Amino acid sequence: MVGDNVESCSSAIHPIPDIKLHVQAWQQQFASIFGYEALGRVKGFSPPEMALPNHPDTLFEFIKALKESGYRWLLVQEHTVETLEGQPIPEKYLPNRLIARNGRGETTSITALIKTQGSDTKLVGQMQPYYEAKTRGKQQLGDIEVPSLVTQIGDGENGGVMMNEFPPAFQQAWQEMAQNQGVVGINGTEYLELIAAAGCEPENYPPCQAVGQHQIWSRVDPDNCTPAAVKRAIACIKEDNPNYHIEGASWTNSISWVKGYENVLGPMNQLSAMFHEKIDPLGGEKFTQSSEYRQALLYNLLLQTSCFRYWGQGTWTDYAREIYQRGSLTSGMPSSNP
């Protein structure tokens, strides 16, 4: 299965006020190339670097922004979600319902398609998910039997696989599918529409939540919570388990997207805060169409490019430093680098 996902050029650790701005910027760029009719068919979202926020407030705002922007499903990495009891996802070949609850007790949800550990970039280049799908049968979803879904994504070229191995592997897989081998290629939206036509509703999908949240909600009453109570619970969990974190999870659990990258994330968050401090009070569609706003927005979003955090030092961070300087000047902000 090949999904019709999108991937914004933003950091794995977004400043919350900028999440929707990233999505809107991508949609505008996509529509300018392919048209709004094509944009209307894009219903799935793949987070940058497959990073799923697991702080209750951040995840809530993330899903809220996606739904307000017209997205109906989200692609998530297998190990970035858990059951409501804090266990690994048992139904990873079926759509799940990702539930987010913030510190004020508000809840929202979105359909989540699970990208399994077995379909990472190099294996995607070899069409491994197709061969994995050949081993899967139908599964029960409520009272309805539906085909299993093996979901894949690749982040581009790695190790020459996409250049050298993918073209013949792709052709071979599709040639086999044409011979009625019991597997079909389909994107995520098509799959969800087909099972919906068969009577499957999102409310019947197995529920899940971001990894690590069970520990929070086992200490805080979800129906009577406050931001202060959530904050205390997180502090208590960290005291008991120094390895616990709410920095989200992405391609791998072995690399933190925050620890050791303060030199990149500090300026990133500061520029975002300065941008909103100046821009938000002005508001209005007329102002957002101005060249001043567009230039300030460009630098603010560019500074959140994941490559700056991914490399963390050297030439890439020099680029980030220059973007910060220009963003400060463009927005009439202090130009000194923190």
URLIN-V213910 format. One record per run of one state. SS is the DSSP state (alpha for helix, beta for strand, coil for the rest). FROM is the first residue (numbers start at 1). LEN is the number of residues. If there is no record, write none. Layout:
BEGIN
ss=SS from=FROM len=LEN
ss=SS from=FROM len=LEN
END
This chain:
BEGIN
ss=coil from=1 len=1
ss=beta from=2 len=1
ss=coil from=3 len=13
ss=alpha from=16 len=19
ss=coil from=35 len=1
ss=alpha from=36 len=5
ss=coil from=41 len=3
ss=beta from=44 len=3
ss=coil from=47 len=1
ss=alpha from=48 len=3
ss=coil from=51 len=1
ss=beta from=52 len=1
ss=coil from=53 len=3
ss=alpha from=56 len=13
ss=coil from=69 len=4
ss=beta from=73 len=5
ss=alpha from=78 len=3
ss=beta from=81 len=2
ss=coil from=83 len=13
ss=beta from=96 len=6
ss=coil from=102 len=5
ss=beta from=107 len=9
ss=coil from=116 len=1
ss=alpha from=117 len=3
ss=coil from=120 len=1
ss=alpha from=121 len=5
ss=coil from=126 len=2
ss=alpha from=128 len=6
ss=coil from=134 len=4
ss=beta from=138 len=4
ss=coil from=142 len=2
ss=beta from=144 len=4
ss=coil from=148 len=3
ss=beta from=151 len=2
ss=coil from=153 len=8
ss=alpha from=161 len=17
ss=coil from=178 len=10
ss=alpha from=188 len=10
ss=coil from=198 len=4
ss=alpha from=202 len=3
ss=coil from=205 len=1
ss=beta from=206 len=5
ss=coil from=211 len=2
ss=alpha from=213 len=5
ss=coil from=218 len=4
ss=alpha from=222 len=3
ss=coil from=225 len=2
ss=alpha from=227 len=14
ss=coil from=241 len=8
ss=beta from=249 len=1
ss=coil from=250 len=12
ss=alpha from=262 len=18
ss=coil from=280 len=5
ss=alpha from=285 len=4
ss=coil from=289 len=2
ss=alpha from=291 len=12
ss=coil from=303 len=3
ss=alpha from=306 len=6
ss=coil from=312 len=3
ss=alpha from=315 len=16
ss=coil from=331 len=8
END
